[in-house]
Amino acid sequence: MKKIVIKPFITEKTYALAAKGWYTFMVALDARKKEIGREIARLYKVTVTGVKTTRVHGKVRRTGAKQQPVGKPDWKKAFVRLGSGQRIEAFEAVEGEKK
């Protein structure tokens, strides 16, 4: 069984989106929207009402003494909307740290 949801993606922007009901996750490149929705619903025991996805291209960095270019891998970002009144606890931990 392949791993669909890799981890929650938490930044200042995604924290602001979470306040509006959209939660952001890093997912497998070959994951489909229906698979993502089912997996989030199973993992966090919530009702998923919408899923949007986007592919993020990896950046090329220069590293080491000779400044050799190293490419970061591409990855996929999923925005998940939940039913009214539902929340995901992983994004609530950030709220406690900000206060």
ZIWOZI-V300251 format. One record per residue. N is the residue number from 1. RES is the residue in one letter. PSI is psi in radians with two decimals (999 if undefined). OMEGA is omega in degrees with one decimal (none if undefined). BURIAL is 1 if it has 24 or more other ideal C-beta (glycine too) atoms within 12 Angstrom, else 0. Layout:
n-><N | N>
res-><RES | RES>
psi-><PSI | PSI>
omega-><OMEGA | OMEGA>
burial-><BURIAL | BURIAL>
//
This chain:
n-><1 | 2 | 3 | 4 | 5 | 6 | 7 | 8 | 9 | 10 | 11 | 12 | 13 | 14 | 15 | 16 | 17 | 18 | 19 | 20 | 21 | 22 | 23 | 24 | 25 | 26 | 27 | 28 | 29 | 30 | 31 | 32 | 33 | 34 | 35 | 36 | 37 | 38 | 39 | 40 | 41 | 42 | 43 | 44 | 45 | 46 | 47 | 48 | 49 | 50 | 51 | 52 | 53 | 54 | 55 | 56 | 57 | 58 | 59 | 60 | 61 | 62 | 63 | 64 | 65 | 66 | 67 | 68 | 69 | 70 | 71 | 72 | 73 | 74 | 75 | 76 | 77 | 78 | 79 | 80 | 81 | 82 | 83 | 84 | 85 | 86 | 87 | 88 | 89 | 90 | 91 | 92 | 93 | 94 | 95 | 96 | 97 | 98 | 99>
res-><M | K | K | I | V | I | K | P | F | I | T | E | K | T | Y | A | L | A | A | K | G | W | Y | T | F | M | V | A | L | D | A | R | K | K | E | I | G | R | E | I | A | R | L | Y | K | V | T | V | T | G | V | K | T | T | R | V | H | G | K | V | R | R | T | G | A | K | Q | Q | P | V | G | K | P | D | W | K | K | A | F | V | R | L | G | S | G | Q | R | I | E | A | F | E | A | V | E | G | E | K | K>
psi-><2.25 | 2.70 | 2.08 | -0.94 | 2.08 | -0.95 | 2.79 | 2.50 | 1.82 | 2.04 | -3.12 | -0.70 | -0.77 | -0.46 | -0.70 | -0.66 | -0.63 | -0.57 | -0.43 | -0.02 | 0.05 | 2.15 | 2.46 | 2.38 | 2.62 | 2.27 | 2.95 | 2.57 | -0.57 | 0.17 | 2.42 | 2.83 | -0.76 | -0.70 | -0.74 | -0.81 | -0.79 | -0.72 | -0.73 | -0.74 | -0.68 | -0.77 | -0.76 | 0.01 | 0.94 | 2.99 | 2.09 | 2.19 | -0.29 | 2.59 | 2.27 | 2.49 | 2.73 | 2.55 | 2.37 | 2.15 | 2.39 | 2.55 | 2.77 | 2.17 | 2.70 | 2.23 | 2.79 | 3.10 | -0.59 | 0.06 | 0.86 | 2.39 | 2.33 | 2.21 | 2.28 | 2.58 | 2.71 | 2.70 | 2.97 | 2.40 | 2.36 | 2.29 | 2.15 | 2.24 | 2.35 | 2.89 | 2.84 | 2.39 | 0.04 | 2.60 | 2.82 | 2.23 | -0.50 | -0.56 | -0.26 | -0.50 | -0.64 | -0.65 | -0.70 | -0.61 | -0.58 | -0.49 | 999>
omega-><-177.7 | 178.2 | -177.2 | -179.3 | -177.8 | 178.8 | 172.1 | -179.5 | -173.0 | 173.2 | 177.6 | 179.7 | -179.0 | 174.6 | 177.1 | 176.8 | 179.2 | 177.5 | 178.7 | 177.3 | 177.4 | -179.7 | -171.4 | -178.5 | 167.9 | -177.7 | 178.9 | -177.8 | -176.9 | -179.4 | 177.6 | -175.4 | 179.9 | 177.4 | -179.5 | 179.7 | 178.7 | -177.5 | 177.4 | 178.9 | -179.7 | -176.2 | -172.7 | 178.0 | 178.9 | 175.7 | -179.8 | -179.7 | 179.8 | 178.4 | 172.0 | -179.7 | 174.5 | 176.6 | 179.2 | -178.8 | -179.9 | -178.8 | 175.2 | 179.8 | 175.2 | -174.5 | 176.8 | -177.8 | -179.4 | 179.0 | 178.1 | 177.3 | 178.2 | -178.2 | 173.2 | -176.7 | 172.6 | 177.5 | -175.7 | -179.9 | 179.2 | 174.7 | -174.8 | 177.0 | -177.9 | 175.2 | -175.8 | 178.0 | -179.3 | -179.7 | 175.3 | -173.0 | -179.6 | 180.0 | 177.7 | 179.7 | 179.2 | -179.7 | 178.8 | 179.8 | -176.6 | -176.5 | none>
burial-><0 | 0 | 0 | 1 | 1 | 0 | 0 | 1 | 1 | 1 | 0 | 0 | 0 | 1 | 1 | 0 | 1 | 1 | 0 | 0 | 1 | 1 | 1 | 1 | 1 | 1 | 1 | 1 | 0 | 0 | 1 | 0 | 0 | 0 | 1 | 1 | 1 | 0 | 1 | 1 | 1 | 0 | 1 | 1 | 0 | 1 | 0 | 1 | 0 | 0 | 1 | 0 | 1 | 0 | 0 | 0 | 0 | 0 | 0 | 0 | 0 | 0 | 0 | 0 | 0 | 0 | 0 | 0 | 0 | 0 | 0 | 0 | 0 | 0 | 0 | 1 | 1 | 1 | 1 | 1 | 1 | 1 | 0 | 0 | 0 | 0 | 1 | 1 | 0 | 1 | 1 | 0 | 0 | 1 | 0 | 0 | 0 | 0 | 0>
//
